[in-house]
Amino acid sequence: MALLIKDNCINCDMCEPECPNQAISMGAEIFEIDPTRCTECIGHYDNPTCVSVCPIRCIVVDPNNRETLDELAVKYVELTSAS
């Protein structure tokens, strides 16, 4: 499951540097997560680092991009083997 930054994001910039997949970037108004790059930190950390550092807890599971742990692991391998 990719993650999603909700509209109540305060643009604190805590999440973007923590993402090991460079899935977080500034959008038109708030930070956004690219679901094709988000692995919920599978392969890197035990828990999503962006969720851990968000001071207002505005990062949630994206209901439109649900993936299994196996699918996230495959995505991790694809992202890390491309670099």
N, C-alpha and C positions, 0 to 999 in steps of 0.2 A: 504494500500500500504506500503510495507516495503521500507525502504530507502536504498541507495547505496552510498558508498564512491568511488568517481571517482579516476582515476589513478594519478591525480595531487595532491593528499594528500601529505602533507609535514611531516606527523607523529609527529605533535605537541603535541599529547596526550591530547588535550582539550576535545574531545568527549567521550572517553571511560569512565572516571569517572562520567560523567553526565547521562549516560544511566540507567534509573531505572529498565530495564529488563535484564541487563547484556548481551545485544545483540551485543556489540562492543568489538572486540578483535584484537590483532595484528595478521595480516596474514603473508604470506611469505615476502612481501615487504612493504605493507601499512596496515593501519587499515581496518577491514572488518566488515560488519554488517550481523548477522545471521538473515535471513528473517523469520525464524520460531519463533524468539523471539522479533522481532521489531513490536511494535504497534504504531509507530509514537507518542509515549507518551500518546496515548489515555488511559484514566483512571488515569493518573498521572498528566499531565500538559496540558495547552491549546495548546501549540506548541511543536514540537520536540526540546528537549534541545540540542541535538547534532548539529542541524542546527543553533541554536541560538549562540552557542559558537565557531563555526568553523570560523577561521580568513580568510580563502580563499574561503569559500562557495563552497566546493567540495562535499557536501552531497545533493543528489537529490533523487527524487522518482525513485524507481527501476522499470523499465518498464516490467521486467519479473515477478514481484511479486505484482500485483495490487490486492488490497482488498478494500471492502467497509468499511465505518465507523462501520457498524454492525459487520462485520467479525473481524475487529480490536478489537472491544469491547469484543467479544467472546474470542478472543485470550488473551486479558488482563485478563479476568476472569479465564481462564484456567491456565495462568502463575502464577497468584497471589494465586489461591486456592491450587496450588501444593506446595507452600512454607510454 
